[in-house]
């Protein structure tokens, strides 16, 4: 299937530009990316124990880069570190989600308004191509890939607007929101509703009407978290504000988390909708 991700670069390396040498991704950054992806994707659930020694052995590194990665995750409020006791994946914070959605709404409203009057035919074609890909992922039941395509769709709008860093800020802030979104994707009709919203956003951008584009984006963002209360009821131990106490954590010696270090963090999508179109042409 054609994809907007572009070609995969050499594993574990990144280009420093024409005529310059390649340098390896630092171990701490690689481990941070892997753990962040697994935590946000709910592969490692809230409350899970993270053991430095076990992660270091699985990734073939010393404890130092693992500790650095965990400290960065703690700064992002994705893990809780208790000295002399253990490190655990943080539970989902409802206040953090509300703050993140306010930030996301403000930035994405600005992005879509800026994108509407300047989107080219090639840009619109790239967005529609992403919709086709997301439909296929929905039909195949590939939830993680569907979520990843959703991310590329929104990032592409920021790039069309000429403000790619907006999505970097949004992505950084919305980790708690994404964990909830992962929980909602299996729900009947949920993915179809996302696709309908995305189609409305694309058509509004294609019309060149900033007001219509902003309205479509606001309608979409208003349903990102359809029912937090229902999620708390269904997964009470995943949330900080749960009416039930959290389950007691395992003893620090119990191997709870098995880090998957055999793969690299996902490659970033190509910058700009034009790059997305070019990647689709290469893949075809």
SELOVO-531826 format. One line per field, with one value per atom (N, C-alpha, C): residue number from 1; x, y, z; atom name. Coordinates in steps of 0.1 Angstrom, whole numbers, plus 5000, padded with zeros to 4 digits. Layout:
! residues N
num <- NUM ...
x <- X ...
y <- Y ...
z <- Z ...
atomo <- CA ...
***
This chain:
! residues 284
num <- 1 1 1 2 2 2 3 3 3 4 4 4 5 5 5 6 6 6 7 7 7 8 8 8 9 9 9 10 10 10 11 11 11 12 12 12 13 13 13 14 14 14 15 15 15 16 16 16 17 17 17 18 18 18 19 19 19 20 20 20 21 21 21 22 22 22 23 23 23 24 24 24 25 25 25 26 26 26 27 27 27 28 28 28 29 29 29 30 30 30 31 31 31 32 32 32 33 33 33 34 34 34 35 35 35 36 36 36 37 37 37 38 38 38 39 39 39 40 40 40 41 41 41 42 42 42 43 43 43 44 44 44 45 45 45 46 46 46 47 47 47 48 48 48 49 49 49 50 50 50 51 51 51 52 52 52 53 53 53 54 54 54 55 55 55 56 56 56 57 57 57 58 58 58 59 59 59 60 60 60 61 61 61 62 62 62 63 63 63 64 64 64 65 65 65 66 66 66 67 67 67 68 68 68 69 69 69 70 70 70 71 71 71 72 72 72 73 73 73 74 74 74 75 75 75 76 76 76 77 77 77 78 78 78 79 79 79 80 80 80 81 81 81 82 82 82 83 83 83 84 84 84 85 85 85 86 86 86 87 87 87 88 88 88 89 89 89 90 90 90 91 91 91 92 92 92 93 93 93 94 94 94 95 95 95 96 96 96 97 97 97 98 98 98 99 99 99 100 100 100 101 101 101 102 102 102 103 103 103 104 104 104 105 105 105 106 106 106 107 107 107 108 108 108 109 109 109 110 110 110 111 111 111 112 112 112 113 113 113 114 114 114 115 115 115 116 116 116 117 117 117 118 118 118 119 119 119 120 120 120 121 121 121 122 122 122 123 123 123 124 124 124 125 125 125 126 126 126 127 127 127 128 128 128 129 129 129 130 130 130 131 131 131 132 132 132 133 133 133 134 134 134 135 135 135 136 136 136 137 137 137 138 138 138 139 139 139 140 140 140 141 141 141 142 142 142 143 143 143 144 144 144 145 145 145 146 146 146 147 147 147 148 148 148 149 149 149 150 150 150 151 151 151 152 152 152 153 153 153 154 154 154 155 155 155 156 156 156 157 157 157 158 158 158 159 159 159 160 160 160 161 161 161 162 162 162 163 163 163 164 164 164 165 165 165 166 166 166 167 167 167 168 168 168 169 169 169 170 170 170 171 171 171 172 172 172 173 173 173 174 174 174 175 175 175 176 176 176 177 177 177 178 178 178 179 179 179 180 180 180 181 181 181 182 182 182 183 183 183 184 184 184 185 185 185 186 186 186 187 187 187 188 188 188 189 189 189 190 190 190 191 191 191 192 192 192 193 193 193 194 194 194 195 195 195 196 196 196 197 197 197 198 198 198 199 199 199 200 200 200 201 201 201 202 202 202 203 203 203 204 204 204 205 205 205 206 206 206 207 207 207 208 208 208 209 209 209 210 210 210 211 211 211 212 212 212 213 213 213 214 214 214 215 215 215 216 216 216 217 217 217 218 218 218 219 219 219 220 220 220 221 221 221 222 222 222 223 223 223 224 224 224 225 225 225 226 226 226 227 227 227 228 228 228 229 229 229 230 230 230 231 231 231 232 232 232 233 233 233 234 234 234 235 235 235 236 236 236 237 237 237 238 238 238 239 239 239 240 240 240 241 241 241 242 242 242 243 243 243 244 244 244 245 245 245 246 246 246 247 247 247 248 248 248 249 249 249 250 250 250 251 251 251 252 252 252 253 253 253 254 254 254 255 255 255 256 256 256 257 257 257 258 258 258 259 259 259 260 260 260 261 261 261 262 262 262 263 263 263 264 264 264 265 265 265 266 266 266 267 267 267 268 268 268 269 269 269 270 270 270 271 271 271 272 272 272 273 273 273 274 274 274 275 275 275 276 276 276 277 277 277 278 278 278 279 279 279 280 280 280 281 281 281 282 282 282 283 283 283 284 284 284
x <- 5008 5000 5009 5005 5012 5011 5021 5022 5028 5025 5031 5043 5048 5060 5073 5073 5086 5094 5106 5115 5122 5125 5131 5146 5152 5166 5173 5187 5194 5191 5189 5185 5195 5190 5198 5207 5205 5213 5204 5210 5202 5212 5207 5215 5218 5231 5235 5236 5231 5232 5242 5241 5250 5264 5272 5287 5291 5281 5285 5283 5290 5290 5277 5274 5262 5266 5258 5261 5249 5252 5242 5233 5221 5212 5217 5218 5222 5213 5220 5212 5201 5203 5192 5180 5183 5172 5165 5172 5166 5157 5162 5154 5142 5144 5132 5122 5126 5116 5108 5115 5109 5099 5103 5095 5083 5085 5074 5064 5068 5059 5051 5057 5050 5040 5044 5036 5023 5026 5015 5006 5012 5004 4997 4999 4992 4997 5009 5015 5021 5025 5028 5018 5009 4998 5001 4993 4995 4996 5006 5009 5019 5024 5034 5047 5054 5067 5078 5087 5098 5111 5118 5131 5143 5151 5163 5172 5174 5183 5177 5164 5158 5158 5155 5155 5169 5179 5193 5197 5194 5197 5190 5177 5170 5175 5180 5185 5200 5207 5221 5229 5225 5232 5234 5242 5243 5231 5231 5219 5219 5230 5230 5221 5221 5212 5197 5195 5181 5176 5185 5181 5178 5187 5184 5171 5168 5155 5143 5144 5133 5132 5143 5141 5134 5137 5130 5115 5112 5098 5091 5098 5093 5090 5098 5096 5083 5080 5068 5056 5057 5047 5042 5050 5046 5051 5061 5065 5066 5064 5066 5078 5088 5100 5099 5100 5100 5113 5122 5135 5134 5143 5144 5132 5123 5111 5109 5109 5107 5102 5102 5097 5085 5074 5061 5056 5049 5042 5031 5030 5021 5006 4997 4983 4979 4968 4964 4958 4962 4957 4946 4934 4924 4926 4931 4935 4946 4955 4965 4959 4949 4942 4935 4928 4921 4930 4941 4951 4956 4959 4964 4954 4941 4931 4929 4931 4930 4942 4954 4965 4963 4959 4957 4946 4935 4925 4930 4937 4942 4952 4961 4971 4965 4956 4950 4940 4933 4925 4933 4944 4953 4958 4962 4968 4958 4946 4937 4932 4931 4927 4938 4951 4962 4963 4959 4961 4950 4938 4927 4930 4934 4936 4948 4958 4970 4973 4963 4965 4965 4975 4975 4967 4966 4959 4967 4980 4989 4987 4986 4983 4970 4960 4946 4947 4954 4956 4963 4973 4980 4971 4963 4953 4943 4938 4929 4935 4948 4955 4957 4959 4960 4947 4935 4922 4920 4924 4923 4931 4943 4952 4945 4940 4933 4921 4913 4902 4906 4917 4922 4927 4933 4938 4926 4915 4903 4897 4896 4890 4898 4911 4920 4920 4914 4915 4928 4937 4950 4950 4947 4944 4957 4968 4980 4984 4983 4986 4976 4963 4953 4956 4960 4963 4975 4985 4997 4993 4984 4980 4972 4964 4957 4967 4978 4988 4994 4997 5003 4993 4980 4970 4971 4971 4971 4984 4995 5008 5009 5003 5003 4996 4985 4978 4987 4994 5003 5014 5018 5029 5024 5011 5005 5004 5001 4999 5012 5023 5036 5042 5035 5039 5041 5051 5052 5055 5061 5064 5051 5040 5028 5025 5026 5022 5033 5045 5055 5051 5046 5042 5029 5020 5008 5011 5019 5023 5030 5038 5045 5035 5025 5015 5004 5001 4989 4991 5002 5004 4993 4988 4977 4965 4962 4951 4952 4964 4966 4963 4967 4964 4949 4942 4927 4922 4927 4923 4925 4936 4939 4929 4924 4914 4900 4898 4885 4884 4896 4896 4888 4888 4880 4865 4861 4846 4839 4827 4819 4816 4820 4817 4827 4836 4846 4855 4861 4870 4863 4850 4843 4839 4837 4834 4846 4858 4871 4873 4870 4872 4862 4850 4840 4844 4850 4855 4866 4876 4887 4883 4873 4868 4862 4855 4849 4860 4870 4881 4888 4890 4897 4888 4875 4867 4866 4867 4866 4879 4891 4903 4903 4898 4898 4889 4879 4871 4877 4889 4896 4889 4880 4873 4878 4885 4891 4881 4869 4859 4853 4850 4845 4855 4868 4879 4880 4879 4880 4868 4857 4844 4845 4850 4852 4862 4873 4883 4878 4871 4865 4855 4847 4838 4845 4856 4864 4870 4877 4884 4874 4862 4852 4848 4851 4848 4860 4872 4884 4883 4877 4875 4859 4852 4838 4832 4839 4833 4844 4851 4861 4855 4843 4837 4835 4831 4829 4843 4853 4866 4871 4869 4873 4865 4852 4844 4849 4853 4858 4872 4880 4894 4898 4892 4894 4908 4916 4930 4939 4935 4943 4944 4935 4933 4937 4944 4947 4934 4924 4912 4901 4905 4896 4889 4876 4870 4875 4882 4888 4902 4908 4922 4930 4942 4949 4953 4955 4959 4973 4976 4990 5000 5011 5021 5029 5035 5042 5055 5060 5073 5084 5093 5103 5111 5112 5119 5111 5099 5090 5091 5095 5097 5083 5079 5066 5067 5077 5078 5090 5087 5097 5099 5108 5111 5114 5108 5111 5121 5133 5144 5149 5142 5147 5143 5136 5132 5135 5137 5140 5127 5128 5116 5111 5098 5092 5099 5101 5107 5097 5101 5092 5087 5075 5069 5077 5077 5084 5077 5085 5080 5072 5060 5052 5043 5031 5022 5028 5037 5043 5052 5059 5068 5059 5047 5038 5034 5031 5026 5038 5050 5061 5064 5063 5065 5055 5042 5031 5035 5040 5044 5055 5065 5076 5071 5062 5057 5049 5042 5034 5043
y <- 4988 5000 5012 5022 5035 5041 5048 5054 5068 5076 5090 5090 5079 5079 5080 5077 5079 5066 5067 5055 5054 5042 5039 5041 5049 5051 5039 5039 5028 5027 5015 5012 5017 5025 5030 5042 5047 5058 5069 5081 5092 5100 5106 5114 5127 5131 5144 5154 5150 5159 5155 5160 5156 5159 5149 5151 5150 5147 5147 5132 5129 5115 5113 5099 5095 5093 5096 5093 5085 5077 5068 5076 5072 5078 5074 5084 5081 5070 5062 5051 5056 5066 5072 5076 5083 5088 5076 5066 5054 5047 5045 5039 5047 5060 5069 5068 5068 5067 5054 5043 5030 5029 5034 5033 5042 5054 5064 5058 5052 5047 5036 5027 5016 5021 5031 5036 5043 5052 5060 5050 5040 5030 5020 5021 5012 4998 4996 4983 4980 4991 4990 4998 4991 4998 5007 5016 5024 5015 5019 5011 5000 4997 4987 4991 4981 4983 4983 4993 4994 4992 4982 4979 4983 4991 4996 4984 4975 4963 4955 4952 4944 4951 4964 4972 4973 4975 4976 4962 4951 4938 4936 4939 4937 4946 4958 4967 4966 4958 4956 4969 4976 4988 4988 4998 4999 5006 5007 5013 5028 5034 5049 5055 5050 5055 5052 5041 5037 5047 5050 5060 5073 5078 5090 5091 5079 5078 5079 5072 5072 5086 5093 5107 5116 5114 5123 5119 5106 5102 5107 5108 5114 5129 5136 5150 5152 5142 5142 5136 5133 5127 5114 5106 5093 5082 5085 5075 5082 5075 5080 5072 5079 5073 5075 5064 5063 5058 5067 5062 5050 5041 5029 5020 5023 5014 5009 5019 5014 5025 5022 5032 5025 5033 5028 5037 5031 5039 5047 5060 5068 5065 5067 5066 5078 5077 5088 5099 5111 5123 5130 5131 5138 5153 5160 5174 5176 5167 5169 5167 5158 5157 5170 5176 5188 5199 5201 5211 5208 5195 5192 5195 5193 5195 5210 5218 5233 5238 5232 5236 5231 5219 5213 5221 5224 5232 5245 5253 5266 5265 5255 5254 5248 5239 5233 5242 5250 5260 5270 5274 5283 5277 5264 5257 5255 5251 5248 5260 5271 5284 5289 5287 5291 5282 5269 5260 5262 5265 5266 5275 5287 5296 5294 5286 5284 5270 5260 5246 5245 5239 5237 5224 5222 5210 5197 5199 5187 5185 5196 5194 5187 5191 5184 5170 5167 5153 5145 5151 5143 5140 5150 5148 5137 5137 5127 5113 5113 5100 5095 5103 5099 5093 5100 5094 5080 5078 5065 5055 5058 5049 5046 5057 5054 5046 5047 5038 5024 5022 5008 5002 5010 5005 5002 5011 5008 4995 4993 4980 4968 4970 4959 4957 4966 4965 4967 4975 4977 4990 4989 5000 5009 5003 5011 5019 5013 5019 5030 5027 5037 5050 5048 5059 5067 5060 5066 5074 5069 5076 5089 5088 5100 5111 5107 5116 5123 5116 5121 5131 5128 5136 5150 5150 5163 5171 5163 5170 5176 5169 5174 5187 5189 5202 5213 5210 5220 5224 5214 5216 5224 5221 5229 5244 5246 5259 5267 5259 5266 5267 5259 5259 5245 5238 5224 5222 5232 5231 5231 5235 5235 5221 5211 5197 5191 5195 5190 5194 5206 5210 5202 5201 5193 5179 5173 5159 5157 5167 5166 5167 5175 5177 5167 5159 5151 5136 5133 5119 5112 5119 5113 5112 5121 5121 5109 5107 5096 5082 5081 5068 5065 5076 5074 5071 5077 5075 5061 5055 5041 5032 5035 5027 5028 5039 5041 5035 5033 5029 5016 5006 4994 4996 5007 5009 5009 5003 5003 5017 5020 5032 5043 5041 5051 5055 5045 5048 5054 5050 5055 5070 5074 5088 5096 5091 5098 5101 5091 5092 5102 5102 5112 5126 5128 5141 5146 5136 5140 5144 5137 5140 5154 5157 5171 5182 5179 5188 5190 5179 5180 5188 5186 5193 5208 5211 5225 5232 5225 5231 5233 5222 5223 5235 5239 5250 5263 5263 5276 5285 5279 5287 5285 5295 5293 5291 5298 5296 5282 5277 5263 5253 5255 5246 5246 5258 5259 5252 5254 5248 5232 5227 5213 5207 5214 5210 5210 5221 5221 5210 5207 5196 5183 5181 5169 5168 5179 5179 5177 5181 5180 5166 5157 5142 5134 5140 5132 5124 5129 5122 5121 5112 5112 5110 5102 5100 5095 5105 5101 5093 5097 5090 5075 5072 5058 5051 5058 5051 5048 5058 5056 5045 5043 5032 5019 5019 5006 5002 5012 5010 5018 5015 5023 5025 5014 5015 5022 5026 5033 5048 5053 5068 5073 5084 5090 5094 5098 5103 5092 5080 5069 5069 5065 5064 5052 5042 5031 5033 5027 5028 5020 5024 5016 5002 4993 4980 4981 4973 4974 4970 4978 4975 4962 4955 4943 4946 4936 4938 4942 4951 4955 4944 4932 4922 4914 4916 4909 4915 4907 4912 4915 4928 4932 4936 4944 4950 4943 4939 4934 4944 4952 4962 4956 4961 4955 4965 4960 4969 4964 4955 4950 4959 4969 4978 4993 5001 5015 5023 5035 5044 5046 5048 5050 5062 5061 5072 5083 5095 5107 5107 5112 5113 5124 5123 5134 5147 5158 5171 5176 5180 5187 5177 5182 5174 5170 5179 5176 5164 5163 5151 5139 5140 5129 5124 5133 5129 5122 5128 5122 5108 5106 5092 5083 5087 5078 5075 5084 5081 5071 5073 5063 5049 5048 5035 5028 5037 5031 5027
z <- 5000 5000 5000 4992 4992 5006 5010 5023 5023 5032 5033 5041 5046 5055 5047 5034 5027 5029 5024 5025 5038 5042 5055 5053 5063 5063 5069 5069 5074 5089 5093 5107 5117 5127 5137 5133 5121 5117 5111 5110 5104 5096 5085 5076 5082 5081 5085 5074 5062 5051 5040 5028 5017 5021 5019 5021 5035 5044 5059 5063 5074 5079 5087 5088 5095 5110 5119 5133 5139 5148 5155 5164 5165 5174 5188 5198 5211 5217 5225 5231 5240 5248 5256 5248 5236 5228 5222 5217 5211 5221 5234 5244 5248 5249 5252 5241 5229 5218 5218 5221 5221 5233 5245 5256 5255 5250 5248 5239 5228 5218 5224 5232 5238 5250 5257 5267 5261 5252 5245 5238 5232 5224 5233 5246 5256 5255 5248 5249 5263 5270 5284 5291 5299 5305 5317 5321 5333 5345 5353 5365 5364 5351 5349 5355 5360 5366 5354 5355 5346 5353 5350 5357 5348 5354 5346 5342 5350 5347 5336 5336 5326 5313 5313 5300 5294 5303 5298 5292 5298 5293 5279 5279 5266 5255 5258 5248 5245 5254 5252 5255 5266 5270 5285 5290 5304 5310 5323 5329 5327 5324 5324 5313 5300 5291 5294 5300 5304 5315 5325 5335 5329 5319 5312 5305 5299 5291 5301 5312 5322 5328 5331 5336 5326 5314 5304 5303 5304 5305 5317 5328 5340 5338 5331 5328 5320 5312 5303 5311 5323 5332 5327 5320 5315 5324 5333 5343 5357 5367 5381 5387 5392 5398 5413 5420 5435 5439 5444 5448 5459 5457 5466 5465 5455 5454 5439 5430 5416 5407 5394 5384 5378 5377 5371 5361 5351 5341 5348 5345 5352 5348 5357 5353 5346 5338 5329 5338 5335 5342 5335 5340 5334 5333 5343 5342 5331 5330 5319 5306 5304 5292 5288 5298 5295 5291 5297 5293 5279 5276 5263 5252 5255 5245 5243 5253 5251 5242 5245 5236 5222 5221 5207 5200 5206 5199 5194 5203 5199 5187 5187 5177 5164 5165 5153 5146 5154 5147 5139 5145 5137 5125 5126 5115 5103 5107 5096 5089 5097 5091 5081 5085 5076 5064 5066 5055 5044 5048 5038 5026 5028 5017 5008 5013 5006 5001 5004 5000 4985 4979 4965 4961 4948 4943 4948 4948 4952 4967 4975 4989 4992 4985 4987 4983 4972 4967 4978 4984 4995 5007 5011 5022 5018 5006 5002 5001 4997 4997 5011 5021 5035 5039 5035 5038 5033 5020 5014 5022 5026 5034 5048 5054 5067 5066 5055 5053 5052 5045 5043 5056 5064 5078 5087 5086 5093 5089 5076 5072 5076 5076 5080 5095 5103 5117 5123 5117 5121 5130 5142 5151 5153 5155 5158 5145 5134 5121 5118 5121 5119 5127 5140 5148 5143 5138 5132 5120 5111 5100 5103 5114 5120 5123 5130 5133 5121 5111 5098 5092 5092 5086 5093 5106 5113 5111 5111 5109 5095 5085 5072 5071 5078 5078 5083 5094 5099 5089 5082 5072 5060 5056 5045 5049 5062 5067 5068 5067 5068 5082 5091 5105 5111 5106 5110 5125 5131 5146 5154 5149 5157 5161 5151 5154 5164 5163 5173 5187 5189 5202 5207 5197 5200 5204 5196 5199 5213 5216 5229 5241 5239 5250 5252 5242 5242 5245 5251 5254 5262 5272 5280 5272 5263 5254 5245 5239 5230 5236 5249 5256 5257 5259 5259 5245 5235 5221 5217 5221 5218 5224 5236 5243 5235 5229 5222 5208 5202 5187 5185 5194 5191 5192 5197 5199 5186 5185 5173 5168 5155 5149 5152 5161 5165 5153 5146 5135 5124 5121 5110 5112 5125 5128 5126 5130 5127 5113 5104 5090 5084 5089 5084 5088 5100 5104 5095 5093 5084 5070 5065 5051 5051 5062 5062 5063 5070 5071 5058 5051 5038 5028 5028 5018 5022 5035 5039 5035 5036 5032 5016 5010 4995 4990 4998 4994 4995 5003 5005 5015 5023 5033 5047 5053 5066 5077 5076 5086 5086 5074 5073 5077 5074 5079 5094 5100 5114 5121 5115 5121 5120 5109 5108 5117 5119 5129 5143 5147 5160 5163 5153 5154 5156 5149 5151 5165 5169 5182 5193 5191 5202 5204 5195 5197 5199 5202 5204 5216 5226 5239 5241 5235 5236 5250 5258 5271 5281 5287 5296 5308 5313 5324 5321 5309 5305 5305 5301 5301 5315 5324 5338 5344 5340 5345 5340 5327 5321 5325 5327 5331 5343 5354 5366 5371 5370 5375 5366 5354 5345 5347 5356 5357 5371 5372 5385 5393 5386 5392 5394 5393 5394 5408 5409 5422 5430 5423 5429 5431 5442 5445 5434 5431 5421 5426 5417 5421 5427 5437 5443 5433 5432 5422 5425 5415 5418 5426 5432 5439 5429 5434 5424 5417 5423 5417 5407 5406 5396 5382 5372 5359 5352 5353 5348 5333 5330 5316 5309 5297 5288 5276 5277 5267 5253 5243 5230 5223 5223 5218 5204 5198 5186 5174 5176 5165 5169 5159 5161 5163 5168 5169 5155 5153 5140 5133 5120 5112 5111 5112 5111 5096 5094 5081 5073 5060 5052 5055 5054 5058 5046 5048 5038 5031 5027 5019 5005 5000 4987 4988 5000 5002 5003 5009 5011 4997 4988 4975 4967 4969 4962 4967 4980 4986 4980 4979 4973 4959 4951 4937 4936 4946 4945 4949 4959 4963 4952 4944 4933 4921
atomo <- N CA C N CA C N CA C N CA C N CA C N CA C N CA C N CA C N CA C N CA C N CA C N CA C N CA C N CA C N CA C N CA C N CA C N CA C N CA C N CA C N CA C N CA C N CA C N CA C N CA C N CA C N CA C N CA C N CA C N CA C N CA C N CA C N CA C N CA C N CA C N CA C N CA C N CA C N CA C N CA C N CA C N CA C N CA C N CA C N CA C N CA C N CA C N CA C N CA C N CA C N CA C N CA C N CA C N CA C N CA C N CA C N CA C N CA C N CA C N CA C N CA C N CA C N CA C N CA C N CA C N CA C N CA C N CA C N CA C N CA C N CA C N CA C N CA C N CA C N CA C N CA C N CA C N CA C N CA C N CA C N CA C N CA C N CA C N CA C N CA C N CA C N CA C N CA C N CA C N CA C N CA C N CA C N CA C N CA C N CA C N CA C N CA C N CA C N CA C N CA C N CA C N CA C N CA C N CA C N CA C N CA C N CA C N CA C N CA C N CA C N CA C N CA C N CA C N CA C N CA C N CA C N CA C N CA C N CA C N CA C N CA C N CA C N CA C N CA C N CA C N CA C N CA C N CA C N CA C N CA C N CA C N CA C N CA C N CA C N CA C N CA C N CA C N CA C N CA C N CA C N CA C N CA C N CA C N CA C N CA C N CA C N CA C N CA C N CA C N CA C N CA C N CA C N CA C N CA C N CA C N CA C N CA C N CA C N CA C N CA C N CA C N CA C N CA C N CA C N CA C N CA C N CA C N CA C N CA C N CA C N CA C N CA C N CA C N CA C N CA C N CA C N CA C N CA C N CA C N CA C N CA C N CA C N CA C N CA C N CA C N CA C N CA C N CA C N CA C N CA C N CA C N CA C N CA C N CA C N CA C N CA C N CA C N CA C N CA C N CA C N CA C N CA C N CA C N CA C N CA C N CA C N CA C N CA C N CA C N CA C N CA C N CA C N CA C N CA C N CA C N CA C N CA C N CA C N CA C N CA C N CA C N CA C N CA C N CA C N CA C N CA C N CA C N CA C N CA C N CA C N CA C N CA C N CA C N CA C N CA C N CA C N CA C N CA C N CA C N CA C N CA C N CA C N CA C N CA C N CA C N CA C N CA C N CA C N CA C N CA C N CA C N CA C N CA C N CA C N CA C N CA C N CA C N CA C N CA C N CA C N CA C N CA C N CA C N CA C N CA C N CA C N CA C N CA C N CA C N CA C N CA C N CA C N CA C N CA C N CA C N CA C N CA C N CA C N CA C N CA C N CA C N CA C N CA C N CA C
***
